[in-house]
Amino acid sequence: MKTITFDKDSAMFVASAFGKKIDSEGYLIEADTGERVVTREGQEVKAKKFGGVIKGSELYINNDIASLIKLSDTLKQRKG
Amino acid sequence: MGAFDKLKSLLKITGIDISKLENISLVKDAKDISLIKVDKRKVTINLNSPDLDKQTGKQLKQVINEALNLDAMPVLRDEVEEEVKLISKSGGTPTDEFFKDKISNTDLLILRTAEYINEVYKTDKGKGARLKSELVSRYGERARNITNLCAEGYFEEYFIPLYKALANRPDFNPDEFKDTFNFIVDTTPFTVFLSNSMSEDVAIEAIKDKLARCQRYGMKQLNIHGIGEENLNKIDNILENEEVKSGFDASPTVTKKGNVVHVKIFVK
């Protein structure tokens, strides 16, 4: 599977590629509306826990183990 | 034109076979100022490089955005990609397959995560403890209880046999299993499971330990669960044991359904 990966310090560069920035409390927000970004499960995404994005339309990933177990399943299903 | 081709064109990368590339890695390296590093399967782009001007940076963001939205390429934190690879290698188990549609989706996710954590714990206790803490932080004490039950083998040794024992009955209602499961998970720290391999003496010691725990924490109820004729008989003998009897207030409540027994002991 082809991927784009980023290190901790590049996280905000990547987030801004999708029109996101950080609010005063360290959460990812939409740059135009200020609305907080949420994962598929409705969790807000703290910048330091920003694990990435996958298609669907844009699914944001929190970097915690339960989210990664789910992500692994999703990517497996997509591989087919 | 795919993301890798666009990148090759944008950054004027030469001498690589795009078809063999698997990863674009974005880093901020303060020590090495070169913009691009290429190996057979990976292109590393240093966002700290003075060779990355504003305009190119903007176009690079567009490539990343299109890689996701047009090519469906995942854009992941490096450590996330690593962990997902490890998770994929470990795979699911027959146990969590068994519990699909039998417990809630959240509990199933917790169970699958607990199985992975227990695997990790075998080779890296520090990482195992950190992942467990993350899981508990997200899902609370229920996650701790499920992880502990999983680590101690109770899903295979108790919950699967319990489900099968209940499902064999003609009046079986799947909610009955869910209710029992929820009750046991919620009261795990104050529960004793009797297994066939557990002698009466060992069972009595386990119950005495949990009675002491109940008294320490002010819990007024200890639960005992068992399946099978052998354990049913064991329980009758255990409840007659003087040391065990000295720990309870009133007569225990014993509920038998077929060959499944639940006992509630009212702690002094």
Interface residues (C-beta under 8 A of the other chain):
Chain A: M1 K2 T3 I4 T5 F6 D7 K8 D9 S10 A11 F13 V14 S16 A17 F18 F50 G51 G52 V53 I54 K55 S57 E58 I61 N63 D64 I65 A66 L68 I69 K70 L71 S72 L75 K76 R78
Chain B: A3 F4 L21 E22 N23 I24 S25 L26 V27 K28 L47 G57 L60 K61 Q62 I64 N65 A67 L68 N69 D71 A72 M73 P74 V75 L76 R77 D78 E79 V80 E81 E83 V84 I87 S88 L109 I110 R112 T113 Y116 I117 L131 E134 L135 S137 R138 Y139
